[in-house]
Structures are given as C-alpha cells and as structure tokens.
Amino acid sequence: MDLKYFIGLEAFDLIMRDKGWTLSETRKINNNVCIKPDFYESGFIIAKTPKAKIVCIGETVVLYNGKEYNSIDSLIEDNGEDSVDNFSSWEFKEEKEWVVYKYGTEWTFSFTTLNKFPKTTKLRC
C-alpha cells in the first residue's frame, strides 16, 4: 500500500484531529482509508470545521490492465479489490483533488496526498 494514499482509520483520525479537522466519512478498502480523491465522487466532503470544508473535485481517468476507466469503482468492479494491491501500476491520466473551501468564499487550497493535508490554523479555517 502507498502510504501517501492509504492509511489505517485510527491513524487517519488522529492526523485529522491533530490538524484541526473533523472527519466526515471515508472510504475503506482492505481495512485502510483511501486518501486519494479519485476514490470518492466529485462533491464528496471528507472533513470540515465550523469555517471550512474539504471537498473532492474533478474527474478521474485511469489506465489499468490495458483498459481506461472513468471511476475507481468501475476499475474495482472489473478487477476486484485486490487490484488495489497493484496500485503502483495504475496509470492516472486525469486526477481529482481535495479542495479546501472557506464558507462564503472560493477555494483556498488544494492537495491530493496525505503529506499535503493542511492544518486548519495555517489556512485560518
């Protein structure tokens, strides 16, 4: 598993609390939380505070085993959850991102990996 994109739920919850976010909901595969936004539908809110929210935005295009997919769900449906074990062989042509929106304003910050997850105090939200 690529730790930039997958982590245990308890560890992820600790990281979220340390960074000041309240976890909304997550997607789990093989007992790990998927951090990569491509595992979520566009518009999905993964975390929030009283002043801001983190929303999944964009489109997914990924090549796996010679086939192009427009969603991770269809890739897993065709190839099974074990295909996540070969995550490093997935070729992303277009990727979604996590976008931080302060309530009442436009986006503030965007990221795709756990190591870039923002602290609320840094963004003043």
N, C-alpha and C positions, 0 to 999 in steps of 0.2 A: 504494500500500500504506500502511496505517495503522501507523506505527512503534510505537504502543502495543501492537500485537498481532502484528506480523510483523517479523522481523529476520534477517539472514544468519547462518548456522550458526557461522562463526568468531567473529563479533562476540558472539553469544549465549554461546558457550562462554567467551569472555574475561570477560563480565559475570558469569557463574555462578562462575567461579574467583575473581574479584575479591570476590564476595560470600560466598565460602567454601563453595559448594555443588558437589557432584559431579553432573554431568548424567547422567541415566539413559538416556533415549531421547526423541526429539522427532518431531513430525510436520512434514513439509516440503511446501509447495505453492509452485509457481513458484520453486523454489530459495530459499525463505525458511522459517524456522522459525515455526510458528504458536505464539504465546504464549497466545492466548485459550483458556481452559479448555474452551470449547464445542467445540473441535476434537478433544477427547480423550474417551474413555469414562470414566464415573464410576469411580473407583478407580485410575485410571492414576497412576503415580508418575513425576514428571518429574525430580526431583532428590532427593538425600539427603546426609546426613552420618552419622558414627557415632552421633549423638544424635537425629537428626530426619529427617523426610521431608516432601516437598511432594506432596500428593495432590489430584487432580481430584475434586470433589464436586458433586452437584446434577443438575439436569435442564435441557435446552435446549428452548426453543420460539422459533422464528424465522419471521417472515413475509418471503417473497421472491417477487416477481412475482405477488402475489395468492394465494399458496399458503402454508399453515402446515406447517412441518417440525419434527420432534422430534429431528432429528440433523443435523449439518452434512454427514455422509456422504450422507444421502439428498438433501439440497439439491444437493450437488455431482454426485451421480449423475444427477439430473434435469436439471441446468443446465450441467454441465461445470465444469472447474477455472477457466475464465475468469470464472465468476460471482464469484470472489474479487476480481477487479478492480473489481467493483461493491459491495464490502463495505460502503461507507458507506450504501448503500440497503437493507441488511438491517435489519429491524426486530425486535430481540430483545424478546420478551415475558417470557421467563424465561431466566436465565443461570446457568451453572455458575461455580464459583470454585475457586481454588487454596487449599488449607488446609494450614498447617504443623502437623504433629503431632510433639511430642517423644515419643520412645519411652517407653512406660509412663505417659503422661498423655493428657489430652484435648487438643483443638486449642488452638493458641497464637495463631495469627494467620491472617487470610485476605486475599486480594487477587485482582485479575483482570487487571491491566495490568503491563507491564514496568517502568514507572516506580515501581511499588509493591513490586517484588520485594525481599524483606527480606535484610539482611545477617545472617549467622549469629551474629556477635558481638552484634548488637543484641538478638536473641532468645535468646541464650545456648544456642545449639544448634550 
